[in-house]
Amino acid sequence: MLHNHLTTKHKNMKALVYYAPGKKSWEEQPRPTIKEPTDAVVKILKTTICGTDLHIMKGDMPEVAAGRILGHEGVGIIEEVGSSVSNFKKGDHVIISCVTSCGKCDYCKKGMYSHCEKGGWILGYMIDGTQAEYTRIPYADNSLYPIPAGSDEEALVMLSDILPTGFECGVLNGQVKPGDTIAIIGAGPVGMAALLTAQFYTPAEIIVIDQDDNRLAVAKTFGATQTINSANENAVDKVMALTSGKGVDTAIEAVGVPQTFELCEEIICAGGHIANIGVHGKSVTLHLEKLWDRNISITTRLVDTVTTQMLLKTVQSKRIEPKKLITHRFKLNQMIEAYDTFEHAAKEKALKVLIEN
C-alpha cells in the first residue's frame, strides 16, 4: 500500500507562468502539495489580474523568478490542510489574502502583516500564486478568511487585495475626514477602491483625475463629485479653481509614475496628506524647496490586510458594492485572453477582469 502511494504520480494542473518580461504561458504545472504543517492547498474558484501583475510583466520587478506562477487574489475551496491548521478544513470556502502572515513575528504583532518576517506579499511574487487551478497558502490560519454562507463570491475577490489596498494605503493613511476635499489620481481598480471606501468618512468633495474618459465616467457613478481628464486639461489649474486656490486636504496617488506623484505635490494644501498607493518603478522628485514649510505628510504603505474583516462586513451589508468594478468575465483556460484585455484596459474599457474555474 505504501509503495503504491509513493509511486503514484502527483496530478498536474494548469497555471499562468511568467518566464521573462513580456513572456508568459498558460501551461501544465505540478499541482501544489502541503510542504509545512501550517499550509493549506486551495482549489481556485475565482481569481483576477492585478496592476501589479502587469508591473511584473513589464519587468519592473526583476526579482520575480522565471517559472513563477503569478496571481495573489482569489476565492476558493480548501482541498487539503496541514496538520497544524486549526481554523479551516477540507471543503471550506475562503478568501485568499494577498498578504501572507505568520501572526507571530514582531511585525505581525504590530498588525504590519505586509512585513511579516516569514511572509508579507510573497504570493505570485516569491512563491507560486493564484492564477492556477490550485495554490498553496502558507500560514493558512492567518492568511485565509472564511466566506459566510450565501455570499456573492464575485464581490469577495475584491477583498483579496484592491479594497484593503485602496482603503488602508489611500484612505486611512491619507486621514480622510468628514468635510475634506480629496483628490484621487488614477481611476484604475485601486483608485476606484479608494473612491468607494473614502465615502465611509463623508468627504465633501472627491476629485478623480485620470486620462481615460470612460474610467472618469465610471468614477462619477461610484461617487466622484468632480472628474478631471489630465490628458486634455491642466489638472493643477482645475484643482486650484475647484478649491479656491488652496489645494486638496488629501491627495491619493494610485498610478505609480513620477508625473502623478509630482501632481500630488502641486495640488496638496497646507497641512494636507499625500498618500502613496502606486507601485513606483522609477525615482520621483520630492520638491522640498516648495513643501518644506507646508505642514504636509507623505505616507507610503504596502497593504497589511488588517481591515479585510471589516470590509467583508460592509460588502455583506451592501454598504459598498465592489462587484461593480468587474467589467469582463473569463474562464480559467482563457487566462491569456484575460491578460490581453487587462493590458489594453483603456481600449477594452476594462476595470477588473473576473476569471472563473
C-alpha positions in Angstrom: 0.0 0.0 0.0 2.8 2.4 1.0 4.7 1.5 -2.2 1.7 2.4 -4.3 1.3 5.7 -2.5 4.9 6.7 -3.2 4.9 5.8 -6.8 1.6 7.4 -7.8 2.4 10.4 -9.9 1.0 13.6 -8.4 -1.7 15.2 -10.5 -0.9 18.2 -12.7 -2.9 21.4 -13.1 -3.0 24.4 -15.5 -1.4 27.7 -14.4 -0.2 31.1 -15.8 3.6 31.0 -15.7 5.9 34.1 -16.0 9.2 33.5 -17.8 10.6 36.9 -18.7 9.3 40.5 -19.3 6.5 40.1 -21.9 6.8 36.3 -21.9 4.1 34.2 -20.2 2.4 30.8 -20.8 -0.8 29.0 -19.8 0.6 25.5 -19.3 0.7 22.3 -17.3 2.4 22.5 -13.9 2.6 20.1 -10.9 -0.3 20.6 -8.5 0.9 22.1 -5.2 1.2 19.9 -2.1 1.4 20.6 1.6 5.0 21.5 2.5 4.6 22.7 6.0 2.1 21.8 8.7 0.7 25.4 8.6 -0.1 25.2 4.8 -3.4 24.7 3.0 -3.9 23.8 -0.6 -6.8 25.8 -2.1 -8.7 24.9 -5.3 -9.3 28.3 -7.1 -12.9 29.1 -7.9 -12.4 32.8 -8.9 -9.3 34.9 -9.4 -8.3 38.1 -11.2 -5.4 40.1 -12.6 -3.8 43.0 -10.7 -2.0 46.0 -12.0 1.0 44.7 -10.0 1.0 41.6 -12.3 1.3 43.9 -15.3 4.3 45.6 -13.5 5.9 42.1 -13.2 5.2 41.5 -16.9 6.8 44.8 -17.8 10.0 43.9 -16.0 9.5 46.4 -13.2 10.2 43.6 -10.6 13.3 41.8 -11.8 13.4 39.8 -8.6 10.4 37.6 -9.8 12.0 34.3 -10.9 11.4 32.7 -14.3 8.8 29.9 -13.9 6.8 31.7 -11.3 3.0 31.2 -11.3 1.5 34.7 -10.9 -1.6 36.0 -9.1 -2.3 37.0 -5.5 -6.1 37.4 -5.4 -8.9 34.9 -5.3 -11.6 32.8 -3.6 -11.6 29.1 -3.5 -12.3 25.8 -1.6 -9.9 24.2 0.7 -8.6 21.0 -0.8 -6.2 19.9 1.9 -4.8 21.3 5.2 -1.6 20.8 7.1 -1.6 19.1 10.5 -1.4 22.3 12.5 -4.1 24.3 10.6 -7.0 24.7 13.1 -9.3 27.3 11.6 -10.0 25.6 8.3 -10.9 22.1 7.0 -11.3 20.5 3.6 -14.4 21.9 1.8 -14.4 25.3 3.4 -14.9 28.3 1.1 -12.2 31.0 1.7 -11.0 34.4 0.6 -7.2 34.3 -0.1 -5.4 37.3 1.3 -2.8 38.8 -1.0 -0.5 39.1 2.1 0.8 36.0 3.9 1.2 36.5 7.7 2.6 34.1 10.3 0.8 36.0 13.1 3.8 35.6 15.5 6.7 37.8 14.4 7.3 41.3 15.6 5.8 42.9 12.5 2.7 40.7 12.7 2.3 41.6 16.4 2.1 45.2 15.3 -0.5 44.4 12.6 2.0 45.1 9.9 1.4 41.8 8.1 3.0 43.2 4.8 6.4 43.0 6.5 5.9 39.6 8.1 9.3 38.1 8.6 8.2 34.8 7.0 5.5 36.1 4.7 4.3 39.5 3.6 3.4 39.9 -0.1 5.0 36.7 -1.4 2.1 35.1 -3.3 2.5 35.2 -7.0 5.8 37.1 -6.4 8.3 35.0 -4.3 6.1 31.8 -4.3 3.6 30.4 -6.8 0.2 32.3 -6.8 -3.5 32.1 -7.6 -3.7 32.3 -11.4 -3.9 28.5 -11.5 -6.3 25.7 -10.7 -4.8 25.1 -7.3 -2.5 27.2 -5.0 -0.6 26.5 -1.7 -1.2 29.1 1.0 1.4 29.2 3.8 0.2 30.1 7.3 -3.3 29.4 6.3 -4.9 30.2 9.7 -3.7 33.8 9.3 -3.8 34.2 5.5 -7.3 33.0 4.6 -10.7 34.3 5.6 -13.8 32.2 5.9 -16.6 33.1 3.5 -20.0 33.3 5.1 -22.7 31.1 3.6 -24.7 32.7 0.8 -22.1 35.3 0.0 -21.6 36.7 -3.5 -18.1 35.3 -4.2 -17.5 37.5 -7.2 -17.6 40.6 -5.0 -15.3 38.9 -2.4 -12.4 38.5 -4.9 -12.1 42.3 -4.5 -11.3 41.7 -0.8 -8.1 39.8 -1.5 -6.2 43.0 -2.4 -7.7 46.0 -4.1 -10.3 47.0 -1.4 -8.0 46.8 1.6 -5.2 48.4 -0.5 -7.3 51.4 -1.6 -8.7 51.8 2.0 -5.5 51.2 4.1 -2.9 52.8 1.8 -5.1 55.6 0.5 -8.0 56.5 2.8 -6.6 55.5 6.2 -3.0 56.8 5.6 -4.5 59.9 3.9 -6.5 60.6 7.1 -9.7 61.4 5.1 -12.1 63.2 7.4 -15.7 64.5 7.1 -15.9 67.7 5.0 -12.5 67.2 3.4 -11.7 67.8 -0.2 -9.7 64.8 -1.6 -8.2 64.0 -4.9 -7.6 60.5 -6.2 -5.1 60.4 -9.0 -5.7 57.2 -11.1 -9.1 55.7 -11.7 -7.9 52.1 -12.1 -9.3 49.4 -9.8 -7.3 50.5 -6.7 -8.1 54.2 -7.3 -11.8 53.1 -7.5 -11.4 51.1 -4.3 -10.1 54.3 -2.6 -13.1 56.2 -4.1 -15.6 53.6 -2.7 -14.1 53.4 0.8 -13.3 57.1 1.2 -17.0 57.6 1.3 -17.1 55.9 4.8 -15.8 59.3 6.0 -18.1 61.6 4.1 -15.6 63.9 2.4 -17.3 66.9 0.9 -15.6 66.7 -2.5 -13.9 63.8 -4.2 -12.0 64.8 -7.3 -10.9 61.9 -9.5 -8.1 62.6 -12.1 -7.2 60.2 -14.9 -6.6 60.3 -18.7 -9.4 57.9 -19.6 -12.9 59.4 -20.2 -14.5 56.0 -19.7 -13.0 55.5 -16.3 -13.8 59.0 -15.3 -17.5 58.4 -16.2 -17.5 55.2 -14.1 -15.9 57.2 -11.2 -18.8 59.6 -11.4 -21.3 56.7 -10.9 -19.2 55.5 -7.9 -19.4 58.8 -6.1 -16.8 61.2 -7.5 -18.1 64.7 -7.2 -15.6 66.1 -9.9 -13.6 64.5 -12.6 -10.6 65.9 -14.5 -9.1 64.4 -17.6 -5.4 65.4 -17.2 -4.7 64.5 -20.9 -6.6 67.4 -22.2 -6.8 69.9 -19.3 -4.4 71.3 -16.8 -5.1 69.3 -13.7 -3.3 71.6 -11.3 -5.2 74.7 -12.6 -8.5 72.9 -12.4 -7.9 71.6 -8.9 -6.9 75.1 -7.7 -10.0 76.6 -9.3 -12.2 74.0 -7.5 -10.6 74.7 -4.1 -10.4 78.5 -4.1 -6.6 78.3 -4.7 -6.0 76.2 -1.6 -5.5 72.7 -2.9 -6.8 69.4 -1.5 -6.7 68.0 2.0 -5.7 64.6 0.8 -4.1 63.5 -2.5 -4.1 59.8 -3.1 -1.6 58.6 -5.7 -2.9 55.4 -7.3 -0.8 55.2 -10.5 2.9 54.8 -9.7 4.7 57.1 -12.2 6.7 60.2 -11.5 4.2 62.7 -13.1 1.3 61.6 -10.9 3.3 61.8 -7.7 4.5 65.3 -8.6 0.9 66.2 -9.4 0.1 65.3 -5.8 2.8 67.6 -4.6 1.4 70.5 -6.6 -2.2 70.2 -5.5 -1.8 69.5 -1.8 -3.0 72.2 0.6 -1.1 73.4 3.7 -1.5 70.7 6.4 -2.5 68.1 3.8 -1.7 64.4 3.3 -0.1 62.8 0.2 -0.9 59.0 0.5 1.0 56.9 -2.0 -0.5 53.7 -3.2 1.1 53.3 -6.6 3.9 50.8 -7.3 6.8 53.0 -8.3 9.5 51.6 -10.7 11.3 54.9 -11.2 12.5 57.7 -8.8 10.4 60.8 -8.3 11.4 64.3 -7.5 10.5 65.5 -4.0 10.0 69.3 -4.2 11.1 70.1 -0.6 12.0 73.6 -1.8 8.3 74.2 -2.1 7.0 71.8 0.6 9.4 72.2 3.5 7.1 74.7 5.3 3.7 73.4 4.2 3.0 71.1 7.2 2.3 68.2 4.9 2.6 64.4 5.5 3.7 61.9 2.9 2.9 58.2 3.6 3.8 55.0 1.8 2.4 51.6 2.6 2.1 48.1 1.3 -1.4 46.7 2.1 -1.5 44.9 5.5 -5.0 43.4 5.0 -5.8 44.3 8.7 -9.1 45.7 7.5 -10.3 42.7 5.5 -12.8 41.5 8.1 -14.3 45.0 8.5 -14.6 45.4 4.7 -16.1 41.9 4.4 -18.9 43.1 6.7 -19.5 46.3 4.7 -19.7 44.2 1.5 -22.1 41.7 3.1 -24.4 44.6 4.2 -24.2 46.1 0.7 -22.7 49.4 2.1 -20.3 49.1 -0.7 -20.6 47.0 -3.8 -17.2 46.2 -5.2 -18.7 43.8 -7.7 -19.4 46.9 -9.8 -15.7 47.0 -10.5 -15.9 43.8 -12.6 -16.2 44.7 -16.3 -15.1 41.4 -18.0 -15.5 37.7 -17.2 -13.4 34.8 -18.5 -13.0 31.1 -17.8 -9.7 30.0 -16.3 -8.5 28.5 -19.6 -8.9 31.9 -21.2 -6.2 33.4 -18.9 -4.1 34.7 -21.8 -7.1 36.4 -23.3 -7.9 37.9 -19.9 -4.4 39.3 -19.7 -4.7 40.7 -23.2 -7.9 42.5 -22.2 -6.5 43.9 -19.0 -3.2 45.0 -20.7 -5.3 47.0 -23.1 -7.7 48.3 -20.4 -8.4 51.7 -22.0 -9.3 50.2 -25.4 -11.3 47.4 -23.8 -12.9 49.6 -21.1 -11.7 47.2 -18.5 -11.5 47.7 -14.8 -11.4 44.2 -13.1 -11.4 41.0 -15.1 -13.0 38.1 -13.2 -11.6 34.6 -14.1 -13.6 31.6 -13.1 -12.6 28.0 -12.8 
